[in-house]
């Protein structure tokens, strides 16, 4: 098995404990409830290089106008240019020594819900744990743009890990631009982000995923919100052979606003799994979740969304919606919206719909001289535009829209 070679890797005490946890569980399979519609069992058949030292050839930074560009290249982190005032980047060990009070709070954070073995694997093998530290009161007019790039010549498993710490009253936009270059070799990208948003801070987070077909990407994003904070989260899954997004919000203060937006457009032989948790633990908070998917070719999609409202979280407003269009009779969508409520003074709703393009709308557009493929593309774009339009960065919004349209047109012309 592929994991046999992990036994011989020499690790420190804490990392070895994480490795032991991974080896005891192995890769997730569909026998696990949280992986009911997905399985990584096939990864056991690949002879992985667990410690890639390759540097991707294509490291050109994105054209998005930014306060700062940073990159993670095959798991190695690098900052490009001068850091904005009020922003520091440190190794976790250095950051921990400078911030013992925060670390004491961090170590008491809520246990990760639905934790899976891939988090343990990342914990064991990651070699770079950087902290992006945004100081109190800092406002950045332009985003911090992070590119995660992977390019390999042999089958490689790449671990990446970041902590983003946003202090009180700070306001930033973070853009994650995730890519793997086309390759004949398999890539396992295992990415962990943990984000701490202090009191009255505001984070806008836009994540775009554009992976090669032979890429398996496991994305863990854990967000901890304190009182009066706001997080606006966007996840755009455009390409990828197997993409699993684990997005967890932990609402640990009053008057918190959490907005989760997602869009996925899997094509032939692609699998995209959106797995979200919003854990309301304090009163007077609101969460809004909107996910939309267009499934092309013989693709498979999954949406599994959970909302927890704990006994102390009175006067919570929590809303969840997932809507999907099957653009092909070969596409499959699995949905599982869930609410677990222990408080009695709340407003909560959840729902999901899956359907096909309207024959009437297609007929109307064809009668006006629009071709079949163009009409389908227009209808699909109109369906997802609600999510794209919420992105406030104009050039990023245009880039996302163009990539989504290109994906749709490619699928229809195949």
C-alpha distance (Angstrom), angle and dihedral (degrees) to the residues before:
residue distance angle dihedral
X1 . . .
X2 3.79 . .
X3 3.80 91.4 .
X4 3.81 93.2 58.2
X5 3.81 91.3 84.6
X6 3.82 90.6 56.9
X7 3.79 91.0 69.1
X8 3.81 91.6 68.9
X9 3.84 96.5 50.5
X10 3.81 111.7 111.5
X11 3.83 111.7 -129.7
X12 3.79 139.6 168.8
X13 3.80 121.3 -102.3
X14 3.82 98.5 -90.9
X15 3.78 94.5 41.1
X16 3.79 91.1 47.5
X17 3.81 89.1 53.6
X18 3.81 89.1 53.5
X19 3.81 90.3 47.6
X20 3.80 90.8 50.5
X21 3.80 89.6 53.2
X22 3.79 90.5 51.2
X23 3.80 94.7 46.8
X24 3.80 91.0 48.8
X25 3.81 90.8 56.1
X26 3.79 103.5 27.1
X27 3.79 124.7 -165.5
X28 3.82 114.1 -21.4
X29 3.80 116.9 -97.8
X30 3.79 133.5 -172.0
X31 3.79 88.6 -97.2
X32 3.82 85.8 77.9
X33 3.81 111.6 85.6
X34 3.80 93.6 -134.0
X35 3.81 89.9 50.8
X36 3.79 95.9 43.6
X37 3.81 93.8 132.1
X38 3.81 97.2 33.4
X39 3.77 139.3 53.6
X40 3.79 136.1 -173.2
X41 3.79 92.9 -169.6
X42 3.82 91.0 114.9
X43 3.82 89.7 65.1
X44 3.80 86.8 74.9
X45 3.81 88.4 70.8
X46 3.83 94.7 60.9
X47 3.80 124.3 86.7
X48 3.81 97.3 -133.1
X49 3.76 127.8 -158.3
X50 3.81 98.2 -138.3
X51 3.82 97.4 -169.9
X52 3.78 109.3 44.4
X53 3.81 114.1 -171.7
X54 3.80 95.1 177.9
X55 3.79 119.3 121.5
X56 3.82 116.1 -144.9
X57 3.79 114.2 -113.4
X58 3.81 93.9 -141.8
X59 3.81 105.0 64.6
X60 3.81 99.5 144.2
X61 3.78 109.5 145.0
X62 3.77 119.8 -119.3
X63 3.81 120.2 -93.2
X64 3.81 93.4 -124.3
X65 3.81 111.0 123.0
X66 3.79 103.4 -113.9
X67 3.80 144.7 173.6
X68 3.79 87.0 -134.9
X69 3.80 138.4 1.2
X70 3.81 119.1 -148.0
X71 3.79 129.8 174.8
X72 3.78 138.9 -160.9
X73 3.80 108.1 -157.2
X74 3.80 113.9 -169.4
X75 3.80 88.2 -28.4
X76 3.83 95.9 -44.9
X77 3.82 115.0 117.7
X78 3.80 123.3 -141.3
X79 3.82 132.8 173.0
X80 3.80 117.2 -145.3
X81 3.79 118.2 -150.5
X82 3.79 133.3 -12.0
X83 3.78 120.0 -28.3
X84 3.82 115.8 -116.7
X85 3.79 116.3 -110.6
X86 3.78 109.6 -84.6
X87 3.81 95.7 24.6
X88 3.80 124.0 103.7
X89 3.80 131.4 179.6
X90 3.80 116.5 -154.6
X91 3.76 139.9 162.0
X92 3.80 109.2 -99.8
X93 3.81 92.7 -115.1
X94 3.83 91.4 54.9
X95 3.81 92.4 44.1
X96 3.80 90.9 50.3
X97 3.81 92.3 55.4
X98 3.81 91.0 51.2
X99 3.82 94.7 46.0
X100 3.82 109.8 39.5
X101 3.82 92.8 152.6
X102 3.80 92.1 55.7
X103 3.81 92.5 44.3
X104 3.81 90.1 53.7
X105 3.81 88.0 53.6
X106 3.81 91.6 42.7
X107 3.78 93.2 53.7
X108 3.82 89.8 54.6
X109 3.82 93.3 52.0
X110 3.77 119.3 129.5
X111 3.76 116.3 -76.5
X112 3.78 111.7 -100.4
X113 3.79 108.0 -100.0
X114 3.79 117.7 -131.3
X115 3.78 88.9 9.7
X116 3.78 110.8 -174.0
X117 3.75 136.2 -164.5
X118 3.80 93.9 -99.3
X119 3.80 89.9 70.1
X120 3.80 88.3 53.6
X121 3.81 90.9 49.7
X122 3.80 90.5 52.8
X123 3.80 91.1 47.1
X124 3.80 90.2 52.8
X125 3.79 100.9 45.1
X126 3.78 108.1 28.3
X127 3.81 110.5 114.4
X128 3.81 98.9 -173.0
X129 3.80 123.5 50.6
X130 3.78 107.6 175.4
X131 3.80 127.0 -174.7
X132 3.80 121.3 -148.3
X133 3.79 102.9 -156.8
X134 3.81 117.9 -164.4
X135 3.80 110.8 -168.9
X136 3.80 126.3 -132.8
X137 3.79 116.3 -74.4
X138 3.81 95.5 9.1
X139 3.80 116.0 144.4
X140 3.79 119.4 -171.5
X141 3.79 115.7 -160.2
X142 3.81 91.3 -161.9
X143 3.82 127.5 46.3
X144 3.77 129.6 -103.3
X145 3.80 104.0 -121.4
X146 3.79 119.4 -152.7
X147 3.79 121.0 -169.7
X148 3.77 118.7 -162.3
X149 3.81 108.4 -164.1
X150 3.79 131.5 179.3
X151 3.79 127.3 -174.5
X152 3.81 122.7 159.9
X153 3.80 141.4 169.9
X154 3.82 95.1 -151.8
X155 3.79 131.5 35.6
X156 3.81 103.9 -75.1
X157 3.80 139.0 -177.9
X158 3.80 110.5 -148.1
X159 3.81 124.6 -164.8
X160 3.82 121.6 -160.0
X161 3.80 128.8 177.9
X162 3.83 136.1 -179.8
X163 3.79 137.4 172.5
X164 3.80 116.2 -156.7
X165 3.81 112.4 -163.6
X166 3.81 115.5 -169.7
X167 3.77 114.1 -173.4
X168 3.80 129.4 -147.8
X169 3.83 117.8 -53.2
X170 3.82 93.7 0.9
X171 3.80 120.5 138.3
X172 3.81 124.6 -162.0
X173 3.78 143.5 150.7
X174 3.81 117.8 -135.8
X175 3.82 121.0 -164.9
X176 3.79 120.3 -163.4
X177 3.82 112.1 -161.9
X178 3.80 106.5 -174.0
X179 3.83 122.9 -170.4
X180 3.75 143.6 160.7
X181 3.77 117.5 -167.5
X182 3.79 120.4 -123.5
X183 3.79 108.0 -84.5
X184 3.76 139.9 164.9
X185 3.81 87.2 -136.7
X186 3.78 127.2 81.6
X187 3.81 119.6 -109.1
X188 3.78 126.7 -161.3
X189 3.81 108.3 -163.7
X190 3.81 111.6 -170.2
X191 3.81 109.7 -176.2
X192 3.82 128.7 -178.7
X193 3.79 125.5 -171.9
X194 3.77 122.8 177.5
X195 3.80 116.3 -172.3
X196 3.79 126.9 -168.7
X197 3.82 115.1 -164.9
X198 3.78 112.8 -168.7
X199 3.80 129.0 -151.2
X200 3.84 115.6 -49.7
X201 3.82 92.4 -3.2
X202 3.81 121.7 137.4
X203 3.80 125.6 -148.5
X204 3.79 126.8 -176.4
X205 3.80 109.6 -168.1
X206 3.81 122.9 -172.2
X207 3.82 117.7 -175.7
X208 3.81 122.3 -173.3
X209 3.81 120.5 -173.0
X210 3.79 120.7 -161.9
X211 3.80 111.0 163.7
X212 3.79 136.5 166.8
X213 3.79 118.4 -105.5
X214 3.81 94.1 -106.3
X215 3.81 92.1 54.8
X216 3.79 124.3 108.0
X217 3.80 107.7 -164.2
X218 3.80 122.3 -172.2
X219 3.79 111.7 -170.9
X220 3.81 121.9 -167.0
X221 3.83 115.5 -174.6
X222 3.80 116.2 173.9
X223 3.80 117.3 -176.9
X224 3.82 123.4 -169.4
X225 3.81 114.9 -165.5
X226 3.79 127.1 -164.0
X227 3.83 128.2 -160.6
X228 3.82 119.8 -48.2
X229 3.80 92.7 2.5
X230 3.81 126.2 136.3
X231 3.79 130.4 -153.1
X232 3.81 123.9 -174.7
X233 3.80 108.3 -167.5
X234 3.82 126.8 -169.3
X235 3.81 125.2 -176.9
X236 3.82 117.8 -173.8
X237 3.81 112.4 -175.0
X238 3.80 105.7 -171.7
X239 3.82 106.7 156.1
X240 3.78 137.3 7.1
X241 3.78 140.5 120.8
X242 3.82 92.7 -129.3
X243 3.80 121.1 2.5
X244 3.80 123.9 175.1
X245 3.82 117.4 -176.9
X246 3.80 116.4 -164.9
X247 3.82 105.5 -171.8
X248 3.80 116.4 176.2
X249 3.81 127.9 179.0
X250 3.81 119.4 -165.2
X251 3.81 110.3 -165.0
X252 3.80 104.5 -158.0
X253 3.80 102.2 162.0
X254 3.79 141.0 48.8
X255 3.81 125.9 -92.7
X256 3.79 93.6 22.2
X257 3.81 123.0 158.5
X258 3.82 119.6 -155.3
X259 3.82 121.4 -178.3
X260 3.81 119.3 -173.8
X261 3.80 119.5 -171.4
X262 3.80 126.2 176.1
X263 3.79 139.1 177.2
X264 3.81 127.1 -178.1
X265 3.81 129.9 179.4
X266 3.82 108.3 179.1
X267 3.80 117.8 -176.8
X268 3.80 136.3 -168.4
X269 3.81 113.3 -19.4
X270 3.81 91.9 -3.3
X271 3.80 126.8 130.2
X272 3.82 122.2 -164.3
X273 3.81 120.6 -178.5
X274 3.83 119.9 -171.7
X275 3.79 111.6 -164.4
X276 3.82 117.5 178.2
X277 3.79 137.1 176.0
X278 3.81 126.9 -172.6
X279 3.80 110.6 -172.2
X280 3.82 112.4 -166.4
X281 3.79 109.6 -163.5
X282 3.82 103.1 156.8
X283 3.84 133.5 50.7
X284 3.81 131.5 -99.4
X285 3.78 97.9 31.0
X286 3.80 134.9 132.8
X287 3.78 134.9 -152.2
X288 3.80 127.8 -176.0
X289 3.79 121.3 -169.0
X290 3.81 123.6 -172.3
X291 3.81 121.7 171.7
X292 3.79 126.3 172.9
X293 3.78 129.5 -176.8
X294 3.80 137.8 -172.6
X295 3.79 111.7 -164.9
X296 3.79 116.5 -156.0
X297 3.80 132.6 -169.9
X298 3.80 114.2 -17.0
X299 3.80 93.8 -26.8
X300 3.79 127.6 143.0
X301 3.78 127.0 -142.0
X302 3.79 132.9 -171.7
X303 3.79 131.1 -166.9
X304 3.80 117.4 -175.7
X305 3.79 111.6 169.7
X306 3.80 126.2 175.4
X307 3.79 129.5 -171.5
X308 3.80 118.6 -169.0
X309 3.81 120.1 -167.6
X310 3.80 109.0 -170.7
X311 3.84 123.8 -150.8
X312 3.83 92.9 -99.0
X313 3.82 93.5 48.9
X314 3.80 97.3 90.7
X315 3.82 119.3 163.3
X316 3.79 91.9 27.3
X317 3.80 119.6 158.8
X318 3.80 110.7 -158.0
X319 3.79 125.0 168.8
X320 3.78 130.7 178.1
X321 3.82 130.1 -176.0
X322 3.80 131.3 172.8
X323 3.81 120.3 -178.6
X324 3.79 126.3 179.1
X325 3.79 140.8 -176.3
X326 3.80 121.5 -154.8
X327 3.79 103.3 -148.3
X328 3.80 91.4 -177.2
X329 3.79 134.6 40.5
X330 3.82 87.0 -130.4
X331 3.81 95.0 59.3
X332 3.81 123.1 100.5
X333 3.80 130.6 -156.1
X334 3.81 125.7 -170.8
X335 3.81 119.1 -169.1
X336 3.79 133.1 -177.5
X337 3.82 115.1 173.2
X338 3.81 112.9 -177.0
X339 3.81 139.1 -171.6
X340 3.79 125.2 -170.5
X341 3.80 112.1 -177.9
X342 3.81 128.2 -179.0
X343 3.84 96.4 166.0
X344 3.80 124.5 79.4
X345 3.83 103.8 -154.5
X346 3.80 100.9 66.0
X347 3.80 143.0 111.0
X348 3.80 111.3 -139.2
X349 3.78 136.3 156.9
X350 3.77 138.3 168.6
X351 3.77 135.0 -179.2
X352 3.76 146.3 152.2
X353 3.80 136.5 -157.0
X354 3.79 132.1 -170.4
X355 3.79 123.2 -172.5
X356 3.79 146.1 134.8
X357 3.77 135.5 -97.4
X358 3.78 114.6 -73.6
X359 3.81 112.5 -98.1
X360 3.80 89.2 -155.1
X361 3.79 92.9 54.7
X362 3.82 91.0 46.9
X363 3.82 91.1 49.5
X364 3.80 91.4 49.2
X365 3.81 92.9 50.8
X366 3.82 92.6 44.9
X367 3.82 89.3 51.7
X368 3.81 87.6 56.9
X369 3.80 92.0 57.1
X370 3.80 99.0 -97.1
X371 3.79 114.7 139.5
X372 3.80 120.9 -115.6
X373 3.82 94.8 -110.2
X374 3.81 93.7 43.9
X375 3.80 91.0 49.6
X376 3.81 91.8 50.6
X377 3.81 91.4 48.1
X378 3.81 91.8 50.3
X379 3.81 92.3 49.4
X380 3.80 93.1 47.2
X381 3.80 92.2 47.4
X382 3.81 91.2 48.7
X383 3.80 88.7 52.3
X384 3.83 94.6 55.0
X385 3.81 98.4 33.6
X386 3.81 91.3 92.1
X387 3.80 89.8 69.9
X388 3.81 96.7 40.6
X389 3.81 92.7 49.6
X390 3.80 91.4 60.7
X391 3.83 89.9 69.0
X392 3.80 106.7 97.3
X393 3.83 99.4 -164.7
X394 3.80 102.1 93.7
X395 3.82 100.2 -153.9
X396 3.81 91.8 44.1
X397 3.81 91.2 48.8
X398 3.81 90.1 51.3
X399 3.81 92.0 47.6
X400 3.81 92.3 51.3
X401 3.81 92.2 47.1
X402 3.82 92.1 49.0
X403 3.79 92.8 49.5
X404 3.80 92.4 48.2
X405 3.81 91.9 49.6
X406 3.81 91.4 47.4
X407 3.81 89.8 51.7
X408 3.81 91.6 50.9
X409 3.80 94.0 46.5
X410 3.80 91.7 48.1
X411 3.80 91.6 51.9
X412 3.80 93.5 48.6
X413 3.81 93.4 48.7
X414 3.81 94.1 49.6
